[in-house]
């Protein structure tokens, strides 16, 4: 560490700026003295500050701090700086920028020089979020669709995950192997998994219709990927891809429960259902809450499954906000409206999350009383 | 006595059936993928779907690069994913070390920010990010779209929040006395970090690296917009097997298997640590 006395820094910068060093120094010292609660020299009757002593003290103090303590205090900031910068440029600046863009008429003609794009106030929001325009209607429909899809996916995924976690919490031969195996859908790349399901759901050449026909559940080939059944196809694929994560987290929750609790309950004569209801469920509650919030957020943002299985235009029955925004921005090349819609989407999600936490806090408070 | 024994046996059988069902639900789609990758296009299109191929053929694997230049996409994905992995490891290690070992002003705020960025929708960033890329290119002449560095930068920043939190948890599990001891013995802090903490944290760092690799390998949304013909990743390339003129499901399934294999190998080697990271990320959040 090179030790530079701050005073010499001040001297050099004064010379550089063409200022009177002595005047600057005196003003500086005075202000620092005031800051530190005024060291007045008793010998100095006029109440003048004894510049020399203070300067000495000050330079001593700053020297000590400057070389060792200051650098130590800055170390953590230096360490997180690169990560902060990266996130600044990818998360925070674009977020602000998106907010600005959402008030602009930014389209294919103006995108090359975005600063010159005309400000049009709220009209992007009005067009995207009204029940009169076609776009507004599609957006409302897409929000309904995504809510419907999320409700199904989360509920199904949760119960399958819970069942699997309960099964895998018991000891049996090959448990480690099965635990590893069930993670397969989770780690399979989205693109691979949803392309595979797209193949399975093909009407004529897919295996699903064949199996259902053989079993006798349907009498005709069902067209899954066009029309009003599309959303169910996506739900099935998403549940298959998503439940292992739920199972994994719930399993971790189950393992943190003290086994003595179950033994004690058994001795007291509680049956299996009672043990589940009064021990397992309450202990899983916090994990469940986090899981559901995470799942709501992920499913409301779902893009991959819809885009891979149904293409960039999934049709009226399976349109979700993400696909709508993507099309609006990058096919119709209206970036301003796209940005406005994505901000509305974020606000809706924020409301849901806050409402969810609020609801549980109120319930918890009521229970606590 | 006998009756109770019977009940127990039935319970056991039911239990194993349930486990079997679970495994079947997971594996059956893969079975279909695997068997279809050995079928000819004629068989897939012309005959009734069957679990076992009529005529076993490896044509799909031989011709996997024929219609779609999937090997080029593999190369792109490898470059981008490795770049992301290395960048994430370096930045996440520094940041996680800072959060784990220093008490500084803004530390809690920073941690909360890390958590909250994970909650925001990707689509929210995509449009302004795209406009930003265009702006950077026009003002600084630095091309960002359709380049490796643009994608690597994007993905590093994406994987950072989770990577930092995961690595922080790992570093927290290494007792602080170890680096204090090293510093008393005359190590500087930097030396203590590189000589003592990093070797101890190797598994955690590997898990973080693999996590970011998988993230970059699988990402679709940003890759759709920000990559072009020269940087298209394999996740997008898979979609090209099905076109308006022809549908090569067999080749696509073969390509799907090839795409999954690297991820599978990486995940299995580091399964324990990644799973731990996932669990603590969800439960401690």
Interface residues (C-beta under 8 A of the other chain):
Chain A: X73 X75 X76 X77 X79 X80 X82 X83 X84 X86 X87 X89 X90 X91 X93 X94 X95 X97 X98 X101 X106 X111 X112 X113 X114 X163 X164 X167 X168 X170 X172 X178 X180 X181 X182 X183 X184 X185 X187 X188 X189 X190 X191 X192 X195 X196 X197 X199 X200 X202 X205 X206 X207 X210 X240 X244 X245 X248 X249 X252 X253 X286 X287 X290 X291 X294 X297 X300 X301 X303 X304 X307 X308 X321 X322 X325 X326 X329 X330 X335 X338 X339 X342 X343 X345 X346 X349 X353
Chain B: X15 X16 X18 X19 X22 X23 X25 X26 X27 X29 X30 X32 X33 X36 X44 X45 X48 X49 X51 X90 X91 X92 X94 X95 X97 X98 X99 X102 X104 X107 X110 X113 X117 X119 X120 X121 X122 X123 X124 X125 X126 X127 X128 X129 X130 X131 X132 X134 X135 X138 X153 X154 X156 X157 X158 X160 X161 X164 X189 X214 X217 X218 X220 X221 X224 X225 X234 X235 X236 X238 X239 X249 X252 X253 X256 X259 X260 X263 X264 X267 X268 X271 X275 X278 X279 X282 X283 X285
